[in-house]
Each structure stands twice: as C-alpha cells, then as structure tokens.
Amino acid sequence: MAEAVRQDKTARQLRLLSDALDTGRLGPVRRMVNTLSPAEIGNLLESLPPGKRNVVWGLVDAEDDGEVLVHVGEDVRDGLLAEMDTDEIVAAVEDLDIDDLADLIEDLPDTVIDEVLKSMDRENRERLEQALSYPEDSAGRLMNPDVITVRADVTVDVVLRYLRLRGEMPDHTDHLFVVSRRHQYLGRVATNALLTHDPSTPINELIDDEQPAIPVDTTDNVVATQFSDHDWVSAPVVDENNILLGRITIDDVVDIIRDRAEHQALSAAGLDEDEDMFSPVPRAARRRALWLGINLMTAFLASWVIGRFEGALEQVVALAVLMPIVASMGGVAGTQVLTLMVRGLALGQVGVGNLRALLAKEVLVGVLNGAIWAIVVGVVAGLWFQDMKLGLVIALAMLINLVNAALAGVLVPLTLRRMNIDPALAGGVVLTTFTDVVGFLSFLGLGTIILLK
C-alpha cells in the first residue's frame, strides 16, 4: 500500500514537473523541486530524459547536490557529475557523512578526488581512508564513524552535560555506546533512559549488553537481515579486537534492502540496477546484447532438439501445435521455484541443513501440480484432436517437465552460487534452457515412441 502511494506521488510529481518544463517557466519548477527531499529529487531525475534532467539538476539547491548524487544510480550520477565543475563537486560532497562519501568518491574523476581530500581535515580524511579500506559490500563501508560513546563509570548527569556541550547528536541516535578505556564495546544505553532516570544514576546500571556488535567484515546482506530481525535503528560495528569503529543506521539498511530488491527484479531480465532508464541507445543495446546472445544459444539448443524429431512432426502435426504448452508450463513452474530460491539464498534461509527437505518438498509440489495439469491438458488435447494417445503423450510430458522444473529451480541457483555466479542474474536463462530442452525432448520423444511405433 505504501509503495503504491509512493509510486502515485512520483507519477504526479513527474507530470507536474514535465508540464512546467514544457511551458519554459523555470521559477515554478525550482520551487517545486526544492520542496522535495534529496531522495525524491533523485527519483525524479532518474525519471526524466537527459535534456529535462539537466535543466532540473541546475535548479536544485546547491546544499542538496551531494545528497541527491548519493540517491541516484551510477549511470545517472555520471551524467550529473559531467554537468558540474570541480569546485561545484567539492562543495557538494564536503558535508556528506563519511559512509555516503565513501560510496560516492570512487565515481569521481581523479582530479576531483584530490581536491576533495585536500578540502577535508586530517581526522575526516583518515576516517574516509579507513572506510575505503573495507570491501564494498561490508559493514565497514556502511558504518559511519560519527558515534557518541560514554564510559560506564560516569553518571547520567555527566553524560547529559556532555551532550549539551556537544550541542547536537548524529541522526538516528537512539542509543549511546558504552566503551572501556581501550575503546572496546561494552553495551549501549538508550537515550530515553538518560532522560527518565535520576541524574545521579551510574551508567553501568543502565547498560544493555544484549545487542551484539556487528563485525566490520560482515556482508551488507547479513547486516540487513539482522536489522530486519531485531528492529534495530542503529547498531555498533567493531573490529576483531572488539574495538568500536562506528555504527550503522537504519537509513543505510533501507537502501540495502531497496537495492537488493531492484537487483533481483532487474537481474532476472539480465539488466543492471544502476542502468539509466534513458541511457544512450548504443550503450543500452550493448549491455543487453550479451544476454540476448546467451539466450539465442539456448534457443538454438532447443531448436536442435526439435530438429531431431523432424520426421515425427511431419507425420503428426498436432505435436507441433501442442509443443509450446509443455515448455511454457515448465518455464512458469521453474521460475516460481527459482524466485523462491534466489530470495532464500539472499536472506540466508537456504543451506546444507535444509536442502534435502527443500528439494523433496519442491519435487512433491512438481509431482502434484504435474499430475493435476497433465490430466487437464491430456483430456483437452485428446478431445481436441480426437486422439487419446496424443492426450497421453502430452500428459506424461507435462508431468516429466514439471518435476524437471522443480529440480532445476532448486539446483540451478545453488550451482551458480557455488560457481560464484549471481543466480539472480543468470538463473533465468539457465533454467529456461532446462525446461525447454527437457520439455521438447520428453514430448517429442514420447510422441515418437507412442504415436509412431
């Protein structure tokens, strides 16, 4: 429901913005754009063709430029950066949080990176270099080193006076982290506990040590799962010696979850989630050509299988009429299983411990659905062509291919994962090959045996 509301809002904003741009009156466009959050501006920019996008980008308040760049895909970001000079880019990114800057800086030109580093003080430059030393999809790259720590041997009054002296707290500060003299993580203290307890209360009486710290090398998918499972707003990140390095906040985790969903949806079609919707035709064609070529090879394989039964097709034309049904049903059944498997692998729900039970369950589902639809299709085909043997052929082929689809739907993504190939990206093409080839082979093979013997 919330997603539908967001989509309707974006569509309405896009329509109003396009209408205003068409009139040539930029004042209303500027006012409209700068009432939006940076994330909303980024979404709108991705929805506009390059000409209008560049006009709107020039109207965005300079103080929002950095945040907007963080919220757009890589292709769109490259285009926006091309419209900016070095001084504008440096000004845009200088106030970004370290974790956001770490995500962005590698996309900047080398000359701009040098200027950005020169504009930073020594402490922030060292923080950025530390963040960039961690793998891209790890907790180390997600974390923000800007974190408030307190000691266990002080009182609530001391902490409150310290906070007032600071004057502000980082966003999403729901807890302060308690550390030892060596800066090792001991636990956390809720900010509401500081406000509701007597000022003389020692911090060590308020420590919550049940939340485990996140190791710095934890993958971002595991981080997202932990936040989802425990409803965290923020979480501490530590190194191998339990030294507190920083914290991860819910806004970064939401970005991970959204990016993961986009990746799974677009990878199924062989597309990149960072691709610009309005990317130049040659670039878009080049990127898609690879998977079209792979799919073409699998189609030739299926055609070769069909060609082996040319004689049967010439004698029983009904086989050619009914043949797509078997392959189509197998493809749909396999895609259902594949989608569940890709999701389960991404969430860490599939492993050696439950693989046998999962495989048995999916095979039984394939047998049950195969039997049901085999009877339906067999009866329809038999009555249609007045040949019950033909009905038997397609019924048996349907059963075989739906069981095959269940097996392939489970085993293909597991095999691809073991080969370090993204199952969300390659699984669909490989699965289609299995269901098409086995579907045609079983149907035409049975047709040759039963109808032409």
Secondary structure, DSSP 8 states (H G I E B T S, - for coil): -HHHHHHHHHHHHHHHHHHHHHHT-HHHHHHHHTTS-HHHHHHHHHTS-HHHHHHHHHHS-GGGHHHHHHTS-HHHHHHHHHTS-HHHHHHHHTTS-HHHHHHHHTTS-HHHHHHHHHHS-HHHHHHHHHHHTS-TTBHHHH-BS---EEETTSBHHHHHHHHHHH----TT--EEEEE-TT-BEEEEEEHHHHHHS-TT-BGGGT-B--S--EETT-BHHHHHHHHHHHT-SEEEEE-TT-BEEEEEEHHHHHHHHHHHHHHHHHHTTT--TT--TT--HHHHHHHHHHHHHHHHHHHHHHHHHHHTTHHHHHH-HHHHHHHHHHHHHHHHHHHHHHHHHHHHHHTT---HHHHHHHHHHHHHHHHHHHHHHHHHHHHHHHHHHT-HHHHHHHHHHHHHHHHHHHHHHHHHHHHHHHTT--HHHHHHHHHHHHHHHHHHHHHHHHHHHHH--
